[in-house]
Amino acid sequence: MNRKQRRALKKLSKPEQEMAEKVALFGHLPDSCSACQKTFDKKDKDMVFSWSVVVHNETEAVRLFCPECIDKTKEAINGRYEYEET
């Protein structure tokens, strides 16, 4: 980030500044699913709206997950909670 960008960032309000920082992290978006390595096409509208992006602010790590991996994770979480309740 150069000086001009830092100055412009200082002029933004707190919520605008947080959003600008998160948008800047999208430049680090991987080209494949972080779990199964399925390729991601940034120009495919269906993929863009169905895949999930997870951003960790502390480490500035950007992770990308396909719908299948998200579903598997949700099933595993739900199964674990059902197991603990019985």
A tleap script that builds the chain and sets N, CA, C and O, in Angstrom:
source leaprc.protein.ff14SB
mol = sequence {
  NMET ASN ARG LYS GLN ARG ARG ALA LEU LYS
  LYS LEU SER LYS PRO GLU GLN GLU MET ALA
  GLU LYS VAL ALA LEU PHE GLY HIE LEU PRO
  ASP SER CYS SER ALA CYS GLN LYS THR PHE
  ASP LYS LYS ASP LYS ASP MET VAL PHE SER
  TRP SER VAL VAL VAL HIE ASN GLU THR GLU
  ALA VAL ARG LEU PHE CYS PRO GLU CYS ILE
  ASP LYS THR LYS GLU ALA ILE ASN GLY ARG
  TYR GLU TYR GLU GLU CTHR
}
set mol.1.N position { 0.853 -1.164 0.000 }
set mol.1.CA position { 0.000 0.000 0.000 }
set mol.1.C position { 0.903 1.233 0.000 }
set mol.1.O position { 1.789 1.362 0.846 }
set mol.2.N position { 0.677 2.124 -0.941 }
set mol.2.CA position { 1.524 3.309 -1.030 }
set mol.2.C position { 0.978 4.450 -0.158 }
set mol.2.O position { -0.076 4.318 0.464 }
set mol.3.N position { 1.698 5.548 -0.123 }
set mol.3.CA position { 1.346 6.669 0.745 }
set mol.3.C position { -0.024 7.253 0.400 }
set mol.3.O position { -0.806 7.580 1.292 }
set mol.4.N position { -0.305 7.381 -0.878 }
set mol.4.CA position { -1.584 7.955 -1.303 }
set mol.4.C position { -2.749 7.089 -0.826 }
set mol.4.O position { -3.767 7.616 -0.377 }
set mol.5.N position { -2.609 5.786 -0.918 }
set mol.5.CA position { -3.661 4.876 -0.471 }
set mol.5.C position { -3.824 4.935 1.049 }
set mol.5.O position { -4.949 4.899 1.545 }
set mol.6.N position { -2.733 5.025 1.785 }
set mol.6.CA position { -2.819 5.108 3.248 }
set mol.6.C position { -3.512 6.400 3.677 }
set mol.6.O position { -4.314 6.392 4.611 }
set mol.7.N position { -3.210 7.506 3.003 }
set mol.7.CA position { -3.869 8.773 3.330 }
set mol.7.C position { -5.366 8.710 3.050 }
set mol.7.O position { -6.174 9.184 3.849 }
set mol.8.N position { -5.726 8.132 1.930 }
set mol.8.CA position { -7.143 7.993 1.588 }
set mol.8.C position { -7.850 7.093 2.595 }
set mol.8.O position { -9.009 7.331 2.933 }
set mol.9.N position { -7.165 6.071 3.071 }
set mol.9.CA position { -7.739 5.153 4.046 }
set mol.9.C position { -7.984 5.848 5.381 }
set mol.9.O position { -8.963 5.544 6.063 }
set mol.10.N position { -7.109 6.777 5.764 }
set mol.10.CA position { -7.276 7.508 7.016 }
set mol.10.C position { -8.499 8.417 6.985 }
set mol.10.O position { -9.083 8.691 8.033 }
set mol.11.N position { -8.894 8.885 5.816 }
set mol.11.CA position { -10.030 9.790 5.695 }
set mol.11.C position { -11.368 9.063 5.812 }
set mol.11.O position { -12.399 9.707 6.007 }
set mol.12.N position { -11.371 7.738 5.698 }
set mol.12.CA position { -12.607 6.959 5.771 }
set mol.12.C position { -13.060 6.798 7.215 }
set mol.12.O position { -12.253 6.857 8.144 }
set mol.13.N position { -14.369 6.593 7.391 }
set mol.13.CA position { -14.875 6.306 8.722 }
set mol.13.C position { -14.460 4.885 9.116 }
set mol.13.O position { -13.967 4.129 8.279 }
set mol.14.N position { -14.654 4.528 10.363 }
set mol.14.CA position { -14.213 3.228 10.874 }
set mol.14.C position { -14.843 2.059 10.096 }
set mol.14.O position { -14.107 1.172 9.665 }
set mol.15.N position { -16.178 2.017 9.895 }
set mol.15.CA position { -16.743 0.901 9.126 }
set mol.15.C position { -16.257 0.874 7.674 }
set mol.15.O position { -16.017 -0.199 7.119 }
set mol.16.N position { -16.114 2.037 7.070 }
set mol.16.CA position { -15.614 2.101 5.694 }
set mol.16.C position { -14.174 1.613 5.619 }
set mol.16.O position { -13.787 0.942 4.662 }
set mol.17.N position { -13.378 1.957 6.639 }
set mol.17.CA position { -11.987 1.549 6.667 }
set mol.17.C position { -11.877 0.024 6.806 }
set mol.17.O position { -11.060 -0.599 6.128 }
set mol.18.N position { -12.692 -0.577 7.677 }
set mol.18.CA position { -12.674 -2.032 7.849 }
set mol.18.C position { -13.069 -2.730 6.549 }
set mol.18.O position { -12.466 -3.734 6.171 }
set mol.19.N position { -14.076 -2.200 5.873 }
set mol.19.CA position { -14.522 -2.797 4.613 }
set mol.19.C position { -13.427 -2.672 3.554 }
set mol.19.O position { -13.197 -3.612 2.793 }
set mol.20.N position { -12.762 -1.545 3.498 }
set mol.20.CA position { -11.691 -1.342 2.517 }
set mol.20.C position { -10.540 -2.316 2.755 }
set mol.20.O position { -9.948 -2.830 1.805 }
set mol.21.N position { -10.227 -2.566 4.022 }
set mol.21.CA position { -9.158 -3.515 4.338 }
set mol.21.C position { -9.537 -4.932 3.905 }
set mol.21.O position { -8.703 -5.670 3.381 }
set mol.22.N position { -10.801 -5.308 4.127 }
set mol.22.CA position { -11.251 -6.644 3.733 }
set mol.22.C position { -11.270 -6.798 2.220 }
set mol.22.O position { -10.909 -7.853 1.697 }
set mol.23.N position { -11.685 -5.766 1.523 }
set mol.23.CA position { -11.710 -5.820 0.063 }
set mol.23.C position { -10.283 -5.938 -0.478 }
set mol.23.O position { -10.050 -6.630 -1.470 }
set mol.24.N position { -9.342 -5.274 0.160 }
set mol.24.CA position { -7.943 -5.356 -0.277 }
set mol.24.C position { -7.400 -6.775 -0.142 }
set mol.24.O position { -6.536 -7.186 -0.916 }
set mol.25.N position { -7.905 -7.526 0.842 }
set mol.25.CA position { -7.457 -8.906 1.039 }
set mol.25.C position { -7.957 -9.835 -0.058 }
set mol.25.O position { -7.404 -10.920 -0.235 }
set mol.26.N position { -8.979 -9.443 -0.790 }
set mol.26.CA position { -9.488 -10.291 -1.862 }
set mol.26.C position { -8.479 -10.432 -3.000 }
set mol.26.O position { -8.634 -11.299 -3.860 }
set mol.27.N position { -7.470 -9.605 -3.010 }
set mol.27.CA position { -6.398 -9.769 -3.977 }
set mol.27.C position { -5.595 -11.031 -3.721 }
set mol.27.O position { -4.896 -11.516 -4.610 }
set mol.28.N position { -5.691 -11.568 -2.505 }
set mol.28.CA position { -4.976 -12.788 -2.126 }
set mol.28.C position { -5.840 -14.034 -2.313 }
set mol.28.O position { -5.484 -15.109 -1.830 }
set mol.29.N position { -6.962 -13.903 -3.002 }
set mol.29.CA position { -7.887 -15.012 -3.200 }
set mol.29.C position { -7.216 -16.141 -3.974 }
set mol.29.O position { -6.676 -15.905 -5.055 }
set mol.30.N position { -7.239 -17.376 -3.435 }
set mol.30.CA position { -6.603 -18.495 -4.143 }
set mol.30.C position { -7.364 -18.897 -5.401 }
set mol.30.O position { -8.502 -18.474 -5.606 }
set mol.31.N position { -6.734 -19.714 -6.240 }
set mol.31.CA position { -7.336 -20.165 -7.486 }
set mol.31.C position { -8.020 -21.522 -7.360 }
set mol.31.O position { -8.543 -22.046 -8.343 }
set mol.32.N position { -8.019 -22.096 -6.151 }
set mol.32.CA position { -8.640 -23.404 -5.955 }
set mol.32.C position { -9.189 -23.504 -4.532 }
set mol.32.O position { -8.866 -22.686 -3.671 }
set mol.33.N position { -10.019 -24.514 -4.303 }
set mol.33.CA position { -10.595 -24.760 -2.988 }
set mol.33.C position { -9.467 -25.064 -2.006 }
set mol.33.O position { -8.553 -25.825 -2.324 }
set mol.34.N position { -9.527 -24.483 -0.837 }
set mol.34.CA position { -8.482 -24.685 0.156 }
set mol.34.C position { -8.526 -26.075 0.772 }
set mol.34.O position { -7.557 -26.498 1.403 }
set mol.35.N position { -9.625 -26.791 0.602 }
set mol.35.CA position { -9.744 -28.135 1.181 }
set mol.35.C position { -9.479 -29.234 0.156 }
set mol.35.O position { -8.683 -30.137 0.411 }
set mol.36.N position { -10.138 -29.167 -1.001 }
set mol.36.CA position { -10.050 -30.275 -1.969 }
set mol.36.C position { -9.267 -29.922 -3.235 }
set mol.36.O position { -9.084 -30.781 -4.098 }
set mol.37.N position { -8.811 -28.702 -3.360 }
set mol.37.CA position { -8.015 -28.233 -4.501 }
set mol.37.C position { -8.778 -28.198 -5.828 }
set mol.37.O position { -8.155 -28.186 -6.890 }
set mol.38.N position { -10.114 -28.181 -5.788 }
set mol.38.CA position { -10.909 -28.022 -7.007 }
set mol.38.C position { -10.675 -26.606 -7.536 }
set mol.38.O position { -10.678 -25.648 -6.764 }
set mol.39.N position { -10.471 -26.470 -8.851 }
set mol.39.CA position { -10.144 -25.161 -9.426 }
set mol.39.C position { -11.347 -24.223 -9.387 }
set mol.39.O position { -12.498 -24.647 -9.488 }
set mol.40.N position { -11.045 -22.942 -9.237 }
set mol.40.CA position { -12.046 -21.893 -9.143 }
set mol.40.C position { -11.885 -20.941 -10.317 }
set mol.40.O position { -10.794 -20.425 -10.561 }
set mol.41.N position { -12.987 -20.708 -11.052 }
set mol.41.CA position { -12.972 -19.799 -12.186 }
set mol.41.C position { -13.629 -18.487 -11.757 }
set mol.41.O position { -14.838 -18.443 -11.532 }
set mol.42.N position { -12.847 -17.432 -11.644 }
set mol.42.CA position { -13.343 -16.143 -11.177 }
set mol.42.C position { -14.326 -15.498 -12.142 }
set mol.42.O position { -15.060 -14.585 -11.763 }
set mol.43.N position { -14.347 -15.965 -13.386 }
set mol.43.CA position { -15.238 -15.389 -14.393 }
set mol.43.C position { -16.573 -16.109 -14.481 }
set mol.43.O position { -17.480 -15.632 -15.162 }
set mol.44.N position { -16.718 -17.253 -13.805 }
set mol.44.CA position { -17.957 -18.020 -13.811 }
set mol.44.C position { -18.885 -17.468 -12.720 }
set mol.44.O position { -18.588 -17.583 -11.531 }
set mol.45.N position { -19.993 -16.877 -13.126 }
set mol.45.CA position { -20.898 -16.207 -12.200 }
set mol.45.C position { -21.467 -17.175 -11.164 }
set mol.45.O position { -21.590 -16.823 -9.991 }
set mol.46.N position { -21.819 -18.404 -11.591 }
set mol.46.CA position { -22.362 -19.384 -10.657 }
set mol.46.C position { -21.346 -19.755 -9.580 }
set mol.46.O position { -21.698 -19.893 -8.408 }
set mol.47.N position { -20.094 -19.915 -9.978 }
set mol.47.CA position { -19.048 -20.235 -9.002 }
set mol.47.C position { -18.842 -19.088 -8.020 }
set mol.47.O position { -18.686 -19.314 -6.820 }
set mol.48.N position { -18.842 -17.892 -8.515 }
set mol.48.CA position { -18.611 -16.722 -7.674 }
set mol.48.C position { -19.678 -16.623 -6.586 }
set mol.48.O position { -19.369 -16.275 -5.446 }
set mol.49.N position { -20.934 -16.925 -6.929 }
set mol.49.CA position { -22.013 -16.801 -5.958 }
set mol.49.C position { -22.186 -18.031 -5.077 }
set mol.49.O position { -22.826 -17.939 -4.030 }
set mol.50.N position { -21.635 -19.180 -5.465 }
set mol.50.CA position { -21.855 -20.392 -4.673 }
set mol.50.C position { -20.675 -20.754 -3.769 }
set mol.50.O position { -20.871 -21.439 -2.766 }
set mol.51.N position { -19.488 -20.326 -4.086 }
set mol.51.CA position { -18.318 -20.648 -3.270 }
set mol.51.C position { -18.237 -19.690 -2.078 }
set mol.51.O position { -18.784 -18.589 -2.126 }
set mol.52.N position { -17.556 -20.109 -1.014 }
set mol.52.CA position { -17.450 -19.307 0.209 }
set mol.52.C position { -16.016 -18.844 0.428 }
set mol.52.O position { -15.060 -19.581 0.187 }
set mol.53.N position { -15.891 -17.617 0.886 }
set mol.53.CA position { -14.589 -17.033 1.190 }
set mol.53.C position { -14.528 -16.783 2.691 }
set mol.53.O position { -15.453 -16.221 3.277 }
set mol.54.N position { -13.423 -17.208 3.309 }
set mol.54.CA position { -13.204 -16.987 4.730 }
set mol.54.C position { -11.927 -16.161 4.876 }
set mol.54.O position { -10.876 -16.529 4.352 }
set mol.55.N position { -12.031 -15.041 5.593 }
set mol.55.CA position { -10.894 -14.153 5.787 }
set mol.55.C position { -10.576 -14.094 7.276 }
set mol.55.O position { -11.449 -13.786 8.087 }
set mol.56.N position { -9.332 -14.387 7.635 }
set mol.56.CA position { -8.863 -14.257 9.012 }
set mol.56.C position { -8.095 -12.946 9.107 }
set mol.56.O position { -7.026 -12.796 8.515 }
set mol.57.N position { -8.648 -12.005 9.853 }
set mol.57.CA position { -8.070 -10.665 9.916 }
set mol.57.C position { -6.701 -10.639 10.580 }
set mol.57.O position { -5.820 -9.898 10.144 }
set mol.58.N position { -6.508 -11.432 11.623 }
set mol.58.CA position { -5.247 -11.383 12.358 }
set mol.58.C position { -4.073 -11.812 11.474 }
set mol.58.O position { -3.028 -11.160 11.462 }
set mol.59.N position { -4.250 -12.905 10.737 }
set mol.59.CA position { -3.167 -13.439 9.912 }
set mol.59.C position { -3.266 -12.994 8.460 }
set mol.59.O position { -2.386 -13.297 7.654 }
set mol.60.N position { -4.329 -12.279 8.124 }
set mol.60.CA position { -4.605 -11.844 6.757 }
set mol.60.C position { -4.604 -13.022 5.784 }
set mol.60.O position { -4.159 -12.900 4.642 }
set mol.61.N position { -5.107 -14.158 6.251 }
set mol.61.CA position { -5.205 -15.358 5.421 }
set mol.61.C position { -6.579 -15.401 4.762 }
set mol.61.O position { -7.598 -15.189 5.419 }
set mol.62.N position { -6.599 -15.675 3.472 }
set mol.62.CA position { -7.838 -15.770 2.713 }
set mol.62.C position { -7.991 -17.213 2.263 }
set mol.62.O position { -7.106 -17.761 1.606 }
set mol.63.N position { -9.118 -17.831 2.617 }
set mol.63.CA position { -9.394 -19.216 2.245 }
set mol.63.C position { -10.631 -19.250 1.363 }
set mol.63.O position { -11.553 -18.453 1.537 }
set mol.64.N position { -10.641 -20.175 0.418 }
set mol.64.CA position { -11.738 -20.331 -0.518 }
set mol.64.C position { -12.244 -21.768 -0.432 }
set mol.64.O position { -11.448 -22.707 -0.458 }
set mol.65.N position { -13.570 -21.949 -0.329 }
set mol.65.CA position { -14.147 -23.282 -0.188 }
set mol.65.C position { -15.279 -23.492 -1.185 }
set mol.65.O position { -16.122 -22.618 -1.390 }
set mol.66.N position { -15.279 -24.681 -1.805 }
set mol.66.CA position { -16.334 -25.037 -2.762 }
set mol.66.C position { -17.592 -25.452 -1.995 }
set mol.66.O position { -17.506 -25.760 -0.806 }
set mol.67.N position { -18.753 -25.467 -2.648 }
set mol.67.CA position { -19.997 -25.831 -1.963 }
set mol.67.C position { -19.966 -27.243 -1.377 }
set mol.67.O position { -20.541 -27.479 -0.315 }
set mol.68.N position { -19.304 -28.183 -2.052 }
set mol.68.CA position { -19.250 -29.558 -1.545 }
set mol.68.C position { -18.496 -29.622 -0.218 }
set mol.68.O position { -18.928 -30.308 0.707 }
set mol.69.N position { -17.386 -28.920 -0.123 }
set mol.69.CA position { -16.606 -28.918 1.119 }
set mol.69.C position { -17.363 -28.213 2.246 }
set mol.69.O position { -17.280 -28.630 3.401 }
set mol.70.N position { -18.088 -27.166 1.923 }
set mol.70.CA position { -18.905 -26.471 2.926 }
set mol.70.C position { -19.989 -27.408 3.444 }
set mol.70.O position { -20.234 -27.469 4.649 }
set mol.71.N position { -20.646 -28.145 2.533 }
set mol.71.CA position { -21.686 -29.088 2.944 }
set mol.71.C position { -21.117 -30.189 3.832 }
set mol.71.O position { -21.728 -30.549 4.838 }
set mol.72.N position { -19.954 -30.727 3.469 }
set mol.72.CA position { -19.311 -31.767 4.280 }
set mol.72.C position { -18.986 -31.246 5.674 }
set mol.72.O position { -19.158 -31.956 6.665 }
set mol.73.N position { -18.518 -30.011 5.747 }
set mol.73.CA position { -18.186 -29.418 7.038 }
set mol.73.C position { -19.433 -29.230 7.890 }
set mol.73.O position { -19.416 -29.511 9.089 }
set mol.74.N position { -20.514 -28.755 7.279 }
set mol.74.CA position { -21.766 -28.573 8.016 }
set mol.74.C position { -22.299 -29.908 8.520 }
set mol.74.O position { -22.774 -29.991 9.653 }
set mol.75.N position { -22.227 -30.967 7.688 }
set mol.75.CA position { -22.676 -32.288 8.112 }
set mol.75.C position { -21.838 -32.807 9.270 }
set mol.75.O position { -22.377 -33.389 10.211 }
set mol.76.N position { -20.540 -32.606 9.214 }
set mol.76.CA position { -19.659 -33.060 10.291 }
set mol.76.C position { -19.964 -32.317 11.592 }
set mol.76.O position { -19.988 -32.923 12.663 }
set mol.77.N position { -20.192 -31.021 11.500 }
set mol.77.CA position { -20.513 -30.235 12.692 }
set mol.77.C position { -21.848 -30.668 13.270 }
set mol.77.O position { -21.966 -30.859 14.480 }
set mol.78.N position { -22.860 -30.826 12.417 }
set mol.78.CA position { -24.175 -31.246 12.890 }
set mol.78.C position { -24.111 -32.649 13.492 }
set mol.78.O position { -24.750 -32.906 14.512 }
set mol.79.N position { -23.369 -33.544 12.892 }
set mol.79.CA position { -23.223 -34.895 13.419 }
set mol.79.C position { -22.538 -34.905 14.769 }
set mol.79.O position { -22.904 -35.688 15.646 }
set mol.80.N position { -21.560 -34.054 14.945 }
set mol.80.CA position { -20.845 -33.983 16.220 }
set mol.80.C position { -21.762 -33.474 17.321 }
set mol.80.O position { -21.733 -33.993 18.437 }
set mol.81.N position { -22.577 -32.461 17.024 }
set mol.81.CA position { -23.473 -31.937 18.039 }
set mol.81.C position { -24.580 -32.927 18.365 }
set mol.81.O position { -24.990 -33.025 19.521 }
set mol.82.N position { -25.074 -33.663 17.379 }
set mol.82.CA position { -26.095 -34.680 17.645 }
set mol.82.C position { -25.510 -35.779 18.504 }
set mol.82.O position { -26.199 -36.294 19.385 }
set mol.83.N position { -24.267 -36.153 18.279 }
set mol.83.CA position { -23.614 -37.206 19.052 }
set mol.83.C position { -23.433 -36.768 20.499 }
set mol.83.O position { -23.631 -37.570 21.412 }
set mol.84.N position { -23.064 -35.523 20.723 }
set mol.84.CA position { -22.839 -35.014 22.072 }
set mol.84.C position { -24.136 -34.894 22.856 }
set mol.84.O position { -24.125 -35.047 24.077 }
set mol.85.N position { -25.262 -34.623 22.184 }
set mol.85.CA position { -26.528 -34.426 22.871 }
set mol.85.C position { -27.119 -35.737 23.381 }
set mol.85.O position { -27.819 -35.729 24.394 }
set mol.86.N position { -26.864 -36.849 22.725 }
set mol.86.CA position { -27.478 -38.115 23.131 }
set mol.86.C position { -26.724 -38.802 24.217 }
set mol.86.O position { -27.123 -39.879 24.661 }
savepdb mol mol.pdb
quit
